[in-house]
C-alpha cells in the first residue's frame, strides 16, 4: 500500500496528493473493487504502475450500473511510460471484465465515490492514451470554482448579528 501511494505521490503530490486513508477508503476497501480485473505492474519487485477496476456489487440506485465497469485509478511511472505497461494492464483488465457477460462498457470517469470523478485536465496525456485505446469522449464536463473571499469564507449578512470566533469552551 505504501509503495503504491508513494508511486502516485512521487509524480502528483503537488496537484493531487493521496493520503493512505483516502486510498484505502475509495479504492482498496470499496466493496465494488474488482480484484480480478485490477493489476499492479512490477519491475525488479517494485511497483511501476497500477490499474484499479470497479464493477458494481452494491446498489447505488443508478440505472444500468451492472452494465458498466469503471477504471477507478490508473497510473504508470513517468520513466516507464511508452513501454506498453499501461496498454498491457488495460488489456488484462478488459480480458477479466469480459468474463462478466452483463458488463458491456468500460468507463473512465462518471464514477461515484472515486478519487476522480473524471479525468482532470492537468493529466494531459491520459485522454490521448484512452482515445488511442478506443475510448470516446462521452460528454464535455466543465468543473468551475468561484473564489468567495481571500480567506475562503463566504460573505455573511451581518444585520443584527454579533460575530466572533468560537472558543474551546463554547
Secondary structure as GFF3:
##gff-version 3
##sequence-region A 1 170
A	DSSP	alpha_helix	2	16	.	.	.	ID=ss1
A	DSSP	alpha_helix	20	23	.	.	.	ID=ss2
A	DSSP	pi_helix	24	28	.	.	.	ID=ss3
A	DSSP	three_ten_helix	35	37	.	.	.	ID=ss4
A	DSSP	beta_strand	39	43	.	.	.	ID=ss5
A	DSSP	beta_strand	46	55	.	.	.	ID=ss6
A	DSSP	three_ten_helix	65	67	.	.	.	ID=ss7
A	DSSP	beta_strand	68	76	.	.	.	ID=ss8
A	DSSP	three_ten_helix	78	80	.	.	.	ID=ss9
A	DSSP	alpha_helix	85	97	.	.	.	ID=ss10
A	DSSP	beta_strand	105	108	.	.	.	ID=ss11
A	DSSP	alpha_helix	124	132	.	.	.	ID=ss12
###
